[in-house]
Amino acid sequence: MIIKKDLKNIRYPQKILTFFKKFINLLGYIFLIFIILGITYYFSSNLHKEHSPSSMLLKINDKILDRYLGLNFRNSSKYIDIIGLNLTKYFRKNNLQNFYLTINQKSILGLELQRQIKEDTGGPIPDELKLWFPAKIKTDDKEYKVKIKLKGNRFIHWYDKNKTSYKIDLRGSERILNMEEFSLQKPITKNYTYEYLFHKLLGFVDLININYSFINLYFNDQNLGVYAIEESFSKDLLLRKNKNNGPIFSIKDELGELFPNIFFELYSRDYWLNKDPKLVDQLFLILNQIRDKKIHVNEYFDIEKWAKYFAIMDLTGAYHGSLLDSVKLYFNPETQLFEPIGYDLHKGAGNFDDFILSDILDSRRKPKCSWICDHKDLYNIFFRLNDETLNQKFLEKYIYYLQKYSETNFLKSFLNLHKKELSVLNKAIYQDNSKTDLVRWIGAGFFVYDEEYLIKRSVLINSRINSIKLDKIMISKYNDFLFYEDFLMSNFPVKASTENCEKSINKKNFYFIGRMKFELVTDCSTIKIEDYNNNFVNLELKNNPEINF
């Protein structure tokens, strides 16, 4: 009887395995049928006359394989080089610094409990269970006492204990690489050296940028390979950037990420409540009133720095870093204004190959902005005034920096500055068998750094700036209202100024885009409309019934 029971227990796994094999075979047959039908249609529909087999394969590669599988046949030669680096990595060490993390069994069990909670909740850990555990980190020259906990809500941060993301906080006054608190995570979590490059770019244009680089991580002598080290937000960061210590705000993303349905939170909240509770109350009030459109960002935000930041977002296409759960709000006590601290830019989180932020300004168009379109209310607190007219103060600076950062000389000087270090970092990452980052999952191909990426983005930006067609623009002045129409011929804001005014006070500057109507009481007789190549037209301020609406 016992033998019969054992035989029955063996049969069940065999039946499951047999069913699984049949299911896989069935999927293979279905896939083969689709291939045959696709090839048949391709030749029978004369599609092959319009698109050659090679061009069709490249389209499939770009639209399907690269986007959804992270496999790009255009990188075939690079893949061969990367495979070679992986085969020889045990004989050739990289040039990264080594971090040795030593952690006892009790702390390991605590971290595993946090991982189990993440598995149960899909990522978030309740505040009361965000516990720190003691550990030690030894670098090449010194050992430090630290606290450690798991970090990251996405599956990729915690699914594999050998690829887990950690938050580190040093105990006492010691610092590692001038940092008290930082994260350790696999480079794929933020798309490898693109994140490094973008933080360097923020520093290059004199914005606050965190330290972001790469190290080799050993966990109790187990080699976990290359890890990214990412600085957290503290007064150490501000002091390094020659800034006075001031409050830094973010949003509590689990309570809402879609502006204006957001809830602001303050880093080092207890410290600031003890130090200056009045300031804390005042700043929360300001941020909440901006959110509710009772006051405008022009009054309390450093518009110069935010214009730079938005222009960098366009240059990199890393719009994830423009959302309020990413970019942090630093209140500078010297200027009494909020500045951006770039964080979690994450190139590749959405397809923005044909999009820049100014595209959202023309309501008639459907910009190719992926999920960013859901956040246009956030961008419009900068682009528009509370009465919905375009914000001249912000647009003037934003367009200036767009032009500046997309110039060839600017890009060459920046890229040449970091070319050697990027080569070292990319080589170390290639040796680590690093797969493509598809944000929610891991791709099938290898990560390959695109050296022309910023150049391609600059071409896109310049195509927008040069899209203005002055000869297709019409205006009408009727009953103290100005009507503007570009007939979808231009795809970028144009500059305008009233001219030939009886009183100098009536000479005003504007920005127009798309189709607009706003109140304009003036004694000026003409309006000058300009592009960004020193071309302009002077139009009479008179009624044109053809475009009135």
VEXLUMVO-41208 format. One record per residue (C-alpha): residue number from 1; x, y, z; residue in one letter. Coordinates in steps of 0.05 Angstrom, whole numbers. Layout:
<pts>
(pt NUM,(X,Y,Z),A),
...
</pts>
This chain:
<pts>
(pt 1,(0,0,0),M),
(pt 2,(57,48,18),I),
(pt 3,(91,33,-49),I),
(pt 4,(25,48,-86),K),
(pt 5,(19,115,-50),K),
(pt 6,(90,133,-68),D),
(pt 7,(77,115,-141),L),
(pt 8,(15,159,-141),K),
(pt 9,(55,217,-112),N),
(pt 10,(106,208,-168),I),
(pt 11,(53,206,-223),R),
(pt 12,(24,275,-206),Y),
(pt 13,(88,314,-219),P),
(pt 14,(98,274,-282),Q),
(pt 15,(28,291,-306),K),
(pt 16,(40,365,-292),I),
(pt 17,(107,362,-328),L),
(pt 18,(75,326,-388),T),
(pt 19,(19,378,-391),F),
(pt 20,(69,435,-387),F),
(pt 21,(110,405,-445),K),
(pt 22,(47,398,-487),K),
(pt 23,(27,470,-471),F),
(pt 24,(96,496,-493),I),
(pt 25,(92,455,-557),N),
(pt 26,(22,484,-571),L),
(pt 27,(49,555,-562),L),
(pt 28,(106,538,-610),G),
(pt 29,(56,514,-663),Y),
(pt 30,(13,576,-654),I),
(pt 31,(74,621,-661),F),
(pt 32,(95,583,-724),L),
(pt 33,(26,592,-754),I),
(pt 34,(29,667,-741),F),
(pt 35,(97,671,-775),I),
(pt 36,(71,633,-836),I),
(pt 37,(9,677,-840),L),
(pt 38,(51,740,-832),G),
(pt 39,(100,719,-887),I),
(pt 40,(42,700,-933),T),
(pt 41,(7,767,-922),Y),
(pt 42,(72,805,-933),Y),
(pt 43,(82,776,-1003),F),
(pt 44,(9,769,-1024),S),
(pt 45,(-11,841,-1005),S),
(pt 46,(46,873,-1045),N),
(pt 47,(73,900,-979),L),
(pt 48,(141,874,-1001),H),
(pt 49,(141,925,-1058),K),
(pt 50,(133,983,-1010),E),
(pt 51,(180,956,-956),H),
(pt 52,(239,911,-969),S),
(pt 53,(250,850,-924),P),
(pt 54,(309,884,-891),S),
(pt 55,(269,947,-875),S),
(pt 56,(211,906,-849),M),
(pt 57,(258,867,-803),L),
(pt 58,(287,933,-777),L),
(pt 59,(217,959,-764),K),
(pt 60,(200,896,-725),I),
(pt 61,(266,903,-689),N),
(pt 62,(253,976,-669),D),
(pt 63,(178,973,-655),K),
(pt 64,(172,904,-622),I),
(pt 65,(238,870,-604),L),
(pt 66,(274,930,-577),D),
(pt 67,(215,962,-542),R),
(pt 68,(183,901,-511),Y),
(pt 69,(239,849,-507),L),
(pt 70,(299,895,-499),G),
(pt 71,(334,858,-556),L),
(pt 72,(362,901,-612),N),
(pt 73,(396,869,-672),F),
(pt 74,(427,937,-690),R),
(pt 75,(472,924,-629),N),
(pt 76,(495,855,-653),S),
(pt 77,(569,874,-657),S),
(pt 78,(565,906,-588),K),
(pt 79,(532,843,-561),Y),
(pt 80,(592,802,-586),I),
(pt 81,(640,849,-550),D),
(pt 82,(600,846,-486),I),
(pt 83,(598,770,-487),I),
(pt 84,(674,771,-495),G),
(pt 85,(680,817,-434),L),
(pt 86,(636,770,-393),N),
(pt 87,(676,709,-412),L),
(pt 88,(741,742,-390),T),
(pt 89,(716,781,-329),K),
(pt 90,(747,730,-280),Y),
(pt 91,(815,746,-308),F),
(pt 92,(807,821,-313),R),
(pt 93,(784,864,-255),K),
(pt 94,(746,929,-266),N),
(pt 95,(770,995,-238),N),
(pt 96,(713,1007,-189),L),
(pt 97,(721,1015,-114),Q),
(pt 98,(703,954,-70),N),
(pt 99,(651,958,-15),F),
(pt 100,(650,900,35),Y),
(pt 101,(583,895,72),L),
(pt 102,(587,853,136),T),
(pt 103,(520,835,169),I),
(pt 104,(502,786,224),N),
(pt 105,(449,732,222),Q),
(pt 106,(398,772,262),K),
(pt 107,(402,830,213),S),
(pt 108,(398,782,154),I),
(pt 109,(333,753,183),L),
(pt 110,(306,824,192),G),
(pt 111,(320,841,119),L),
(pt 112,(289,776,96),E),
(pt 113,(226,794,136),L),
(pt 114,(223,861,99),Q),
(pt 115,(230,824,33),R),
(pt 116,(172,778,52),Q),
(pt 117,(129,839,69),I),
(pt 118,(146,868,0),K),
(pt 119,(125,803,-33),E),
(pt 120,(59,804,5),D),
(pt 121,(44,878,-9),T),
(pt 122,(74,883,-78),G),
(pt 123,(128,932,-54),G),
(pt 124,(107,981,1),P),
(pt 125,(126,969,74),I),
(pt 126,(84,1001,129),P),
(pt 127,(120,1058,164),D),
(pt 128,(123,1021,231),E),
(pt 129,(160,963,197),L),
(pt 130,(212,1006,161),K),
(pt 131,(264,983,212),L),
(pt 132,(339,993,208),W),
(pt 133,(388,937,225),F),
(pt 134,(461,942,246),P),
(pt 135,(517,925,197),A),
(pt 136,(587,946,177),K),
(pt 137,(617,971,111),I),
(pt 138,(691,966,96),K),
(pt 139,(720,1004,38),T),
(pt 140,(791,996,13),D),
(pt 141,(819,1036,72),D),
(pt 142,(769,1038,130),K),
(pt 143,(711,1003,166),E),
(pt 144,(646,1041,183),Y),
(pt 145,(587,1024,228),K),
(pt 146,(522,1032,190),V),
(pt 147,(447,1018,193),K),
(pt 148,(414,981,135),I),
(pt 149,(344,967,108),K),
(pt 150,(312,946,43),L),
(pt 151,(289,1000,-6),K),
(pt 152,(248,1005,-70),G),
(pt 153,(176,988,-86),N),
(pt 154,(187,960,-156),R),
(pt 155,(195,884,-161),F),
(pt 156,(264,892,-191),I),
(pt 157,(290,921,-124),H),
(pt 158,(275,860,-80),W),
(pt 159,(256,798,-121),Y),
(pt 160,(326,767,-117),D),
(pt 161,(365,770,-51),K),
(pt 162,(430,773,-91),N),
(pt 163,(405,835,-128),K),
(pt 164,(369,871,-72),T),
(pt 165,(369,946,-63),S),
(pt 166,(390,974,5),Y),
(pt 167,(387,1040,43),K),
(pt 168,(449,1055,84),I),
(pt 169,(456,1105,140),D),
(pt 170,(523,1117,175),L),
(pt 171,(524,1117,250),R),
(pt 172,(561,1175,283),G),
(pt 173,(599,1230,247),S),
(pt 174,(635,1186,197),E),
(pt 175,(624,1195,122),R),
(pt 176,(635,1150,61),I),
(pt 177,(653,1189,-2),L),
(pt 178,(627,1251,36),N),
(pt 179,(559,1219,46),M),
(pt 180,(522,1202,110),E),
(pt 181,(463,1167,77),E),
(pt 182,(459,1133,10),F),
(pt 183,(427,1075,-29),S),
(pt 184,(459,1014,-60),L),
(pt 185,(422,983,-119),Q),
(pt 186,(436,945,-182),K),
(pt 187,(450,994,-240),P),
(pt 188,(391,967,-281),I),
(pt 189,(342,999,-231),T),
(pt 190,(355,1068,-263),K),
(pt 191,(383,1049,-331),N),
(pt 192,(457,1045,-316),Y),
(pt 193,(504,1101,-336),T),
(pt 194,(449,1146,-364),Y),
(pt 195,(430,1163,-292),E),
(pt 196,(503,1179,-276),Y),
(pt 197,(509,1222,-339),L),
(pt 198,(446,1262,-323),F),
(pt 199,(467,1278,-252),H),
(pt 200,(534,1303,-279),K),
(pt 201,(495,1345,-330),L),
(pt 202,(454,1377,-274),L),
(pt 203,(519,1396,-238),G),
(pt 204,(548,1421,-304),F),
(pt 205,(492,1474,-310),V),
(pt 206,(499,1494,-237),D),
(pt 207,(439,1457,-209),L),
(pt 208,(441,1416,-145),I),
(pt 209,(462,1345,-164),N),
(pt 210,(470,1285,-120),I),
(pt 211,(530,1238,-121),N),
(pt 212,(515,1178,-166),Y),
(pt 213,(568,1127,-185),S),
(pt 214,(584,1053,-184),F),
(pt 215,(622,1005,-138),I),
(pt 216,(634,930,-130),N),
(pt 217,(592,903,-72),L),
(pt 218,(610,843,-29),Y),
(pt 219,(557,817,19),F),
(pt 220,(591,776,74),N),
(pt 221,(647,760,24),D),
(pt 222,(596,740,-31),Q),
(pt 223,(610,781,-94),N),
(pt 224,(544,813,-116),L),
(pt 225,(577,848,-175),G),
(pt 226,(569,921,-195),V),
(pt 227,(522,964,-154),Y),
(pt 228,(501,1037,-162),A),
(pt 229,(513,1083,-103),I),
(pt 230,(463,1140,-98),E),
(pt 231,(467,1198,-48),E),
(pt 232,(407,1214,-4),S),
(pt 233,(382,1284,15),F),
(pt 234,(416,1316,74),S),
(pt 235,(453,1379,95),K),
(pt 236,(518,1344,71),D),
(pt 237,(492,1349,0),L),
(pt 238,(474,1423,8),L),
(pt 239,(541,1440,40),L),
(pt 240,(578,1406,-17),R),
(pt 241,(540,1451,-66),K),
(pt 242,(556,1513,-23),N),
(pt 243,(483,1520,-2),K),
(pt 244,(456,1538,66),N),
(pt 245,(420,1483,103),N),
(pt 246,(346,1488,86),G),
(pt 247,(283,1444,86),P),
(pt 248,(276,1394,29),I),
(pt 249,(205,1372,8),F),
(pt 250,(178,1315,-32),S),
(pt 251,(109,1282,-39),I),
(pt 252,(83,1220,-4),K),
(pt 253,(73,1181,-69),D),
(pt 254,(31,1125,-37),E),
(pt 255,(-23,1179,-23),L),
(pt 256,(-24,1204,-95),G),
(pt 257,(24,1222,-151),E),
(pt 258,(-22,1258,-200),L),
(pt 259,(-21,1334,-190),F),
(pt 260,(-59,1367,-158),P),
(pt 261,(-80,1306,-117),N),
(pt 262,(-15,1304,-78),I),
(pt 263,(8,1308,-6),F),
(pt 264,(74,1343,10),F),
(pt 265,(123,1314,61),E),
(pt 266,(186,1341,93),L),
(pt 267,(254,1306,99),Y),
(pt 268,(283,1307,170),S),
(pt 269,(214,1330,193),R),
(pt 270,(229,1324,268),D),
(pt 271,(293,1364,261),Y),
(pt 272,(259,1422,226),W),
(pt 273,(199,1422,272),L),
(pt 274,(246,1431,331),N),
(pt 275,(291,1481,295),K),
(pt 276,(239,1527,262),D),
(pt 277,(166,1505,268),P),
(pt 278,(141,1572,241),K),
(pt 279,(181,1563,177),L),
(pt 280,(154,1492,169),V),
(pt 281,(82,1517,175),D),
(pt 282,(95,1574,126),Q),
(pt 283,(128,1530,73),L),
(pt 284,(73,1477,76),F),
(pt 285,(22,1532,68),L),
(pt 286,(58,1560,6),I),
(pt 287,(64,1493,-27),L),
(pt 288,(-9,1475,-14),N),
(pt 289,(-32,1543,-41),Q),
(pt 290,(9,1534,-104),I),
(pt 291,(-22,1465,-112),R),
(pt 292,(-91,1496,-104),D),
(pt 293,(-75,1554,-152),K),
(pt 294,(-84,1607,-98),K),
(pt 295,(-14,1633,-111),I),
(pt 296,(35,1622,-169),H),
(pt 297,(104,1590,-173),V),
(pt 298,(132,1656,-200),N),
(pt 299,(128,1684,-129),E),
(pt 300,(163,1628,-91),Y),
(pt 301,(203,1585,-140),F),
(pt 302,(271,1602,-169),D),
(pt 303,(246,1608,-241),I),
(pt 304,(316,1612,-270),E),
(pt 305,(335,1545,-239),K),
(pt 306,(269,1511,-256),W),
(pt 307,(274,1534,-328),A),
(pt 308,(343,1502,-331),K),
(pt 309,(316,1439,-300),Y),
(pt 310,(259,1433,-350),F),
(pt 311,(307,1446,-408),A),
(pt 312,(351,1389,-382),I),
(pt 313,(290,1344,-378),M),
(pt 314,(278,1358,-452),D),
(pt 315,(351,1347,-470),L),
(pt 316,(353,1280,-435),T),
(pt 317,(282,1257,-447),G),
(pt 318,(284,1232,-375),A),
(pt 319,(216,1260,-356),Y),
(pt 320,(208,1213,-297),H),
(pt 321,(255,1260,-262),G),
(pt 322,(207,1319,-272),S),
(pt 323,(151,1289,-230),L),
(pt 324,(142,1312,-158),L),
(pt 325,(154,1242,-130),D),
(pt 326,(223,1247,-163),S),
(pt 327,(249,1318,-164),V),
(pt 328,(257,1347,-94),K),
(pt 329,(240,1418,-72),L),
(pt 330,(296,1452,-33),Y),
(pt 331,(279,1517,1),F),
(pt 332,(340,1562,-2),N),
(pt 333,(340,1605,61),P),
(pt 334,(385,1656,27),E),
(pt 335,(340,1670,-34),T),
(pt 336,(275,1650,1),Q),
(pt 337,(258,1609,-62),L),
(pt 338,(248,1535,-78),F),
(pt 339,(301,1502,-122),E),
(pt 340,(299,1433,-156),P),
(pt 341,(343,1375,-135),I),
(pt 342,(343,1324,-191),G),
(pt 343,(329,1252,-172),Y),
(pt 344,(308,1187,-205),D),
(pt 345,(311,1212,-277),L),
(pt 346,(308,1141,-304),H),
(pt 347,(315,1146,-380),K),
(pt 348,(271,1095,-415),G),
(pt 349,(212,1101,-368),A),
(pt 350,(166,1117,-427),G),
(pt 351,(177,1130,-502),N),
(pt 352,(190,1204,-514),F),
(pt 353,(227,1199,-580),D),
(pt 354,(182,1253,-610),D),
(pt 355,(164,1297,-551),F),
(pt 356,(188,1357,-512),I),
(pt 357,(150,1392,-456),L),
(pt 358,(127,1452,-497),S),
(pt 359,(86,1403,-539),D),
(pt 360,(32,1402,-486),I),
(pt 361,(17,1477,-496),L),
(pt 362,(-24,1470,-559),D),
(pt 363,(-89,1437,-537),S),
(pt 364,(-108,1418,-608),R),
(pt 365,(-49,1371,-618),R),
(pt 366,(-41,1301,-588),K),
(pt 367,(30,1302,-564),P),
(pt 368,(69,1236,-563),K),
(pt 369,(80,1241,-489),C),
(pt 370,(62,1171,-464),S),
(pt 371,(41,1173,-390),W),
(pt 372,(70,1244,-382),I),
(pt 373,(5,1270,-412),C),
(pt 374,(-30,1252,-347),D),
(pt 375,(15,1302,-311),H),
(pt 376,(5,1363,-355),K),
(pt 377,(-29,1400,-297),D),
(pt 378,(38,1398,-262),L),
(pt 379,(77,1427,-320),Y),
(pt 380,(24,1480,-331),N),
(pt 381,(36,1512,-263),I),
(pt 382,(102,1534,-295),F),
(pt 383,(80,1544,-367),F),
(pt 384,(17,1582,-352),R),
(pt 385,(-7,1635,-303),L),
(pt 386,(-68,1621,-260),N),
(pt 387,(-113,1655,-312),D),
(pt 388,(-87,1603,-363),E),
(pt 389,(-48,1653,-405),T),
(pt 390,(24,1633,-421),L),
(pt 391,(76,1649,-367),N),
(pt 392,(124,1697,-402),Q),
(pt 393,(173,1699,-344),K),
(pt 394,(183,1623,-345),F),
(pt 395,(179,1612,-420),L),
(pt 396,(231,1665,-435),E),
(pt 397,(283,1630,-393),K),
(pt 398,(261,1559,-411),Y),
(pt 399,(268,1573,-486),I),
(pt 400,(335,1608,-475),Y),
(pt 401,(364,1546,-440),Y),
(pt 402,(332,1499,-491),L),
(pt 403,(371,1535,-545),Q),
(pt 404,(435,1537,-504),K),
(pt 405,(435,1464,-483),Y),
(pt 406,(419,1438,-552),S),
(pt 407,(479,1473,-583),E),
(pt 408,(535,1428,-610),T),
(pt 409,(590,1464,-572),N),
(pt 410,(553,1457,-506),F),
(pt 411,(543,1382,-515),L),
(pt 412,(614,1370,-539),K),
(pt 413,(645,1407,-480),S),
(pt 414,(602,1367,-431),F),
(pt 415,(611,1299,-463),L),
(pt 416,(686,1307,-471),N),
(pt 417,(691,1323,-397),L),
(pt 418,(663,1255,-378),H),
(pt 419,(683,1212,-437),K),
(pt 420,(739,1173,-403),K),
(pt 421,(701,1160,-339),E),
(pt 422,(639,1137,-378),L),
(pt 423,(682,1088,-416),S),
(pt 424,(709,1058,-351),V),
(pt 425,(640,1053,-319),L),
(pt 426,(607,1023,-381),N),
(pt 427,(661,971,-387),K),
(pt 428,(650,949,-314),A),
(pt 429,(575,945,-326),I),
(pt 430,(584,905,-390),Y),
(pt 431,(627,855,-351),Q),
(pt 432,(570,846,-301),D),
(pt 433,(524,811,-352),N),
(pt 434,(477,871,-349),S),
(pt 435,(411,863,-386),K),
(pt 436,(369,918,-416),T),
(pt 437,(324,959,-370),D),
(pt 438,(251,955,-389),L),
(pt 439,(230,989,-324),V),
(pt 440,(179,937,-302),R),
(pt 441,(219,877,-325),W),
(pt 442,(287,856,-349),I),
(pt 443,(301,853,-423),G),
(pt 444,(331,796,-463),A),
(pt 445,(389,835,-493),G),
(pt 446,(449,868,-462),F),
(pt 447,(451,941,-440),F),
(pt 448,(488,983,-493),V),
(pt 449,(503,1056,-479),Y),
(pt 450,(484,1101,-537),D),
(pt 451,(539,1153,-546),E),
(pt 452,(495,1195,-593),E),
(pt 453,(435,1198,-547),Y),
(pt 454,(441,1271,-526),L),
(pt 455,(459,1292,-597),I),
(pt 456,(394,1259,-622),K),
(pt 457,(354,1295,-570),R),
(pt 458,(386,1362,-589),S),
(pt 459,(365,1350,-662),V),
(pt 460,(293,1339,-638),L),
(pt 461,(294,1403,-597),I),
(pt 462,(321,1444,-654),N),
(pt 463,(268,1416,-701),S),
(pt 464,(215,1443,-653),R),
(pt 465,(249,1511,-646),I),
(pt 466,(255,1518,-722),N),
(pt 467,(184,1494,-736),S),
(pt 468,(155,1565,-733),I),
(pt 469,(124,1590,-798),K),
(pt 470,(112,1664,-791),L),
(pt 471,(77,1670,-859),D),
(pt 472,(22,1622,-835),K),
(pt 473,(4,1662,-772),I),
(pt 474,(-58,1707,-768),M),
(pt 475,(-86,1751,-713),I),
(pt 476,(-149,1791,-701),S),
(pt 477,(-164,1847,-651),K),
(pt 478,(-238,1850,-635),Y),
(pt 479,(-276,1880,-575),N),
(pt 480,(-213,1884,-532),D),
(pt 481,(-195,1812,-547),F),
(pt 482,(-136,1786,-586),L),
(pt 483,(-145,1723,-628),F),
(pt 484,(-84,1684,-651),Y),
(pt 485,(-82,1626,-701),E),
(pt 486,(-24,1586,-730),D),
(pt 487,(-66,1534,-768),F),
(pt 488,(-24,1477,-737),L),
(pt 489,(35,1500,-780),M),
(pt 490,(81,1516,-722),S),
(pt 491,(98,1472,-663),N),
(pt 492,(133,1518,-614),F),
(pt 493,(117,1583,-576),P),
(pt 494,(130,1647,-614),V),
(pt 495,(152,1714,-583),K),
(pt 496,(107,1774,-592),A),
(pt 497,(107,1847,-571),S),
(pt 498,(59,1904,-582),T),
(pt 499,(89,1961,-623),E),
(pt 500,(72,2033,-644),N),
(pt 501,(39,2049,-578),C),
(pt 502,(14,2118,-557),E),
(pt 503,(34,2104,-485),K),
(pt 504,(98,2066,-469),S),
(pt 505,(61,2030,-412),I),
(pt 506,(20,1993,-465),N),
(pt 507,(81,1962,-497),K),
(pt 508,(78,1889,-473),K),
(pt 509,(111,1823,-489),N),
(pt 510,(76,1757,-499),F),
(pt 511,(84,1685,-521),Y),
(pt 512,(34,1652,-568),F),
(pt 513,(23,1580,-591),I),
(pt 514,(-32,1544,-629),G),
(pt 515,(-99,1578,-624),R),
(pt 516,(-108,1630,-569),M),
(pt 517,(-156,1684,-546),K),
(pt 518,(-144,1732,-488),F),
(pt 519,(-163,1802,-466),E),
(pt 520,(-119,1858,-493),L),
(pt 521,(-137,1930,-479),V),
(pt 522,(-85,1972,-514),T),
(pt 523,(-73,2035,-556),D),
(pt 524,(-18,2000,-596),C),
(pt 525,(-31,1993,-671),S),
(pt 526,(14,1933,-689),T),
(pt 527,(43,1870,-659),I),
(pt 528,(111,1842,-676),K),
(pt 529,(116,1765,-679),I),
(pt 530,(185,1733,-680),E),
(pt 531,(217,1665,-689),D),
(pt 532,(286,1645,-662),Y),
(pt 533,(326,1658,-725),N),
(pt 534,(319,1734,-724),N),
(pt 535,(258,1733,-770),N),
(pt 536,(195,1773,-753),F),
(pt 537,(130,1800,-781),V),
(pt 538,(91,1862,-761),N),
(pt 539,(15,1851,-761),L),
(pt 540,(-38,1904,-753),E),
(pt 541,(-82,1901,-692),L),
(pt 542,(-149,1902,-728),K),
(pt 543,(-209,1858,-735),N),
(pt 544,(-202,1797,-780),N),
(pt 545,(-270,1762,-778),P),
(pt 546,(-242,1700,-813),E),
(pt 547,(-208,1675,-749),I),
(pt 548,(-253,1703,-694),N),
(pt 549,(-284,1650,-650),F),
</pts>
